[in-house]
Amino acid sequence: MYTVMLVTDQPRVLANFERFERWEDLGYTRPLLFTSAADALTALTSRAVHAVSVDVPPGESAALYDRLHGMSMFFLEPVSDPDALAAVLERMSRMIEARSASAASERSPMLRETFFQTLLDGLMHSQSVMRNRLNLLGLPAAADAPCLLATLRMENGEEYLREVWRYGRARLTMALRKFLQRDTGGVAYTLSGLRAGSMRLLACPLSPMDAATLRQQARDYLDGQIIRVEEFLGLDLRMDTVEDLDGLKALLHITPRE
């Protein structure tokens, strides 16, 4: 059975993990719950953990993140809804099984998605860790190759969540990833979580491509997918910003002590 560690100062998230009744059914032990990053860091010295959910201020969690990335840890969303938690845990089980099965499995799309999500969430701290992950996953992407970061904004997002969608932010994020997150035309597109009505989408070339070509290709792709999202989900998305990055290294979260 797998073990999850939650580190959060959010009462609703903590209560959701405490009250969730399907841990054993989904193949998990009861989670390790902490409100302090320091206490969680101490617990890692004696407890085996397969995945971690962290939702505390960055200034309090830098040392914990450093330790977790050194352990090649999986991260899961700190959701406050039981249905969303069940979906996250089912997905996490597949990822854990994929990594443990064989070296070939480590090149699976699920693990690659975790890598890109970690970058997008600002949870990776050093170029050496990033390059190690690229080699481990066998990704053709280069740390210094041009990539693109777009910000997508939901028009009338709160009204849509309340009046139209009604299944919560986590499930909406999963639905949007089915439209926007894929490999096509030699580019890997990865969508971040939904925060304050906006999301970030990373376009990373998997083969040599200059910045101008990547920008045009990504814009064409996004224009088409945004139309599909509106047709199928009734959600009005807009591109707020499109930023050219000089490589994946631009997404690293560098703490002051580094």
C-alpha positions in Angstrom: 0.0 0.0 0.0 1.1 3.6 -0.7 1.5 6.4 1.8 0.7 10.1 1.2 2.0 13.0 3.3 0.0 16.2 3.5 1.6 19.4 4.8 -0.9 22.3 4.9 -2.1 25.2 6.9 -5.5 25.2 5.1 -8.3 23.8 7.3 -10.5 22.6 4.5 -7.8 20.7 2.8 -6.7 19.1 6.1 -10.3 18.2 6.9 -10.8 16.6 3.5 -7.7 14.3 4.0 -8.7 13.5 7.5 -12.3 12.6 6.7 -11.7 10.8 3.4 -13.0 7.2 3.7 -11.5 5.5 0.6 -7.8 5.4 1.4 -7.7 1.6 1.8 -10.0 1.0 -1.2 -7.6 3.0 -3.4 -4.5 1.2 -2.1 -3.3 3.7 0.5 -2.6 3.7 4.2 -4.0 6.6 6.3 -2.1 9.7 5.3 0.5 11.5 7.4 -0.9 14.9 8.2 1.2 17.9 9.2 0.5 21.6 9.6 4.3 22.4 9.9 6.9 21.9 7.1 9.5 21.5 9.8 7.6 18.6 11.5 7.1 16.9 8.1 10.8 17.2 7.3 11.6 15.4 10.6 9.1 12.7 9.9 10.8 11.9 6.5 13.8 10.5 8.4 11.8 7.6 9.7 8.7 7.2 7.5 8.4 5.9 3.9 6.3 8.2 1.8 5.3 7.7 -1.9 3.7 11.1 -2.6 3.5 14.5 -0.9 1.0 17.3 -1.0 2.3 20.6 0.2 0.3 23.8 0.7 2.2 26.2 3.0 3.9 29.5 2.3 7.2 29.1 0.2 9.3 30.8 2.9 8.4 28.0 5.3 8.8 25.1 2.9 12.1 25.6 1.0 14.0 23.1 3.1 11.2 20.5 2.8 11.1 20.9 -1.0 14.9 20.5 -1.3 14.6 17.2 0.6 11.7 15.9 -1.4 13.2 16.6 -4.8 16.4 14.8 -3.6 14.1 11.8 -3.0 12.5 12.0 -6.6 9.2 12.5 -4.9 5.8 12.6 -6.5 3.6 15.6 -5.7 -0.2 15.6 -5.6 -2.8 18.4 -5.5 -3.9 19.7 -2.0 -7.6 19.4 -2.9 -10.5 20.1 -0.5 -13.1 18.0 -2.3 -13.4 14.2 -1.7 -14.3 13.4 -5.3 -11.3 15.4 -6.6 -9.1 13.6 -4.0 -10.2 10.2 -5.2 -9.4 11.2 -8.8 -6.0 12.5 -7.8 -5.1 9.4 -5.8 -6.2 7.0 -8.7 -3.9 9.0 -11.0 -1.1 9.0 -8.5 -1.3 5.2 -8.1 -0.8 4.7 -11.8 2.2 7.0 -11.8 3.8 5.2 -8.8 3.2 1.9 -10.5 4.6 3.2 -13.8 7.9 4.3 -12.1 8.4 1.1 -10.1 7.6 -1.3 -13.0 10.7 -0.8 -15.1 13.2 1.7 -16.5 11.1 1.9 -19.6 8.1 2.9 -17.6 10.0 5.8 -16.3 9.7 7.3 -19.7 5.9 7.2 -19.6 3.8 10.3 -20.3 2.5 10.4 -16.8 6.0 10.8 -15.3 6.9 13.3 -17.9 3.8 15.3 -17.0 4.8 15.3 -13.3 8.2 16.7 -14.3 6.6 19.6 -16.2 4.0 20.2 -13.6 6.7 20.5 -10.9 8.4 23.1 -13.0 5.2 25.1 -13.6 4.4 25.1 -9.9 7.8 26.5 -9.0 8.8 23.5 -7.0 12.1 22.7 -8.6 15.1 24.5 -7.2 18.2 23.8 -9.2 19.5 23.2 -12.8 21.3 20.1 -11.6 18.0 18.6 -10.4 16.2 19.6 -13.6 18.9 18.1 -15.9 18.9 14.9 -13.8 15.1 14.6 -14.4 15.5 15.2 -18.1 18.1 12.4 -18.3 16.1 10.1 -16.1 13.0 10.4 -18.2 14.8 10.3 -21.5 13.2 13.5 -22.6 14.7 15.1 -25.8 13.9 18.5 -24.4 17.0 20.6 -23.5 17.3 22.9 -20.5 18.6 25.7 -22.7 16.3 25.3 -25.7 13.6 28.1 -26.3 10.2 27.4 -24.9 7.0 29.4 -24.5 4.8 30.2 -21.5 1.2 31.4 -22.1 -1.2 32.6 -19.4 -4.8 31.7 -20.1 -7.6 33.5 -18.3 -11.2 32.4 -17.7 -13.7 35.1 -18.6 -16.3 35.3 -15.8 -14.5 32.4 -14.1 -16.3 32.5 -10.7 -19.7 32.7 -12.3 -18.8 29.8 -14.6 -17.7 27.6 -11.6 -20.8 28.5 -9.6 -23.5 28.5 -12.3 -22.3 26.2 -15.1 -19.6 23.8 -14.0 -20.4 23.1 -10.3 -17.8 20.3 -10.0 -15.0 22.3 -8.4 -11.7 23.8 -9.6 -9.7 20.5 -9.5 -12.1 18.7 -11.8 -12.3 21.6 -14.1 -8.5 21.6 -14.3 -8.6 17.9 -15.2 -11.2 18.6 -17.9 -9.2 21.4 -19.4 -6.0 19.3 -19.6 -7.9 16.8 -21.8 -8.2 19.7 -24.4 -5.0 21.6 -23.9 -2.3 19.2 -22.6 -0.8 16.9 -25.3 2.1 16.3 -27.7 1.6 17.6 -31.2 3.8 18.9 -34.0 6.9 18.1 -32.0 5.8 20.2 -29.0 4.7 19.1 -25.6 2.0 21.3 -24.0 1.5 21.1 -20.3 -1.2 23.0 -18.3 -0.8 24.2 -14.7 -3.5 24.1 -12.1 -6.3 26.8 -12.0 -5.5 29.7 -9.7 -7.4 32.9 -9.4 -9.2 32.3 -12.6 -6.0 31.8 -14.7 -3.7 28.9 -15.8 -0.3 28.7 -17.3 0.5 26.6 -20.4 4.0 25.6 -21.2 5.0 24.8 -24.8 8.2 22.8 -24.9 9.7 21.6 -28.2 10.7 18.0 -28.3 12.9 18.5 -31.4 15.1 21.5 -32.5 12.9 24.5 -33.2 13.6 28.2 -33.3 11.7 30.7 -31.1 9.7 32.3 -33.9 8.5 28.9 -35.3 7.5 27.7 -31.8 5.6 30.9 -31.1 3.6 30.7 -34.3 2.9 27.0 -33.9 1.9 27.4 -30.2 -0.5 30.3 -31.1 -2.1 28.3 -33.8 -2.6 25.3 -31.5 -4.0 27.4 -28.7 -6.4 29.3 -30.9 -7.8 26.0 -32.1 -8.1 24.4 -28.7 -9.6 27.5 -27.1 -12.4 27.3 -29.7 -12.9 23.6 -28.8 -13.1 24.4 -25.1 -15.8 26.9 -25.7 -17.7 24.5 -28.0 -17.6 21.6 -25.6 -17.5 23.2 -22.1 -19.1 26.5 -22.8 -16.1 28.2 -21.2 -14.7 31.4 -22.5 -10.8 31.4 -22.3 -8.5 34.2 -23.3 -4.8 34.3 -23.8 -3.6 37.0 -21.4 0.2 36.9 -22.0 2.6 34.9 -24.2 6.2 34.9 -23.0 9.3 33.5 -24.8 11.6 31.7 -22.4 15.3 31.0 -23.0 14.8 27.4 -21.7 13.2 25.3 -19.0 15.8 26.8 -16.6 13.7 30.0 -16.6 11.0 28.2 -14.7 13.3 27.2 -11.8 12.3 28.5 -8.4 15.6 29.8 -7.0 15.5 30.5 -3.2 17.5 33.4 -1.8 20.0 31.1 -0.1 21.0 29.7 -3.5 
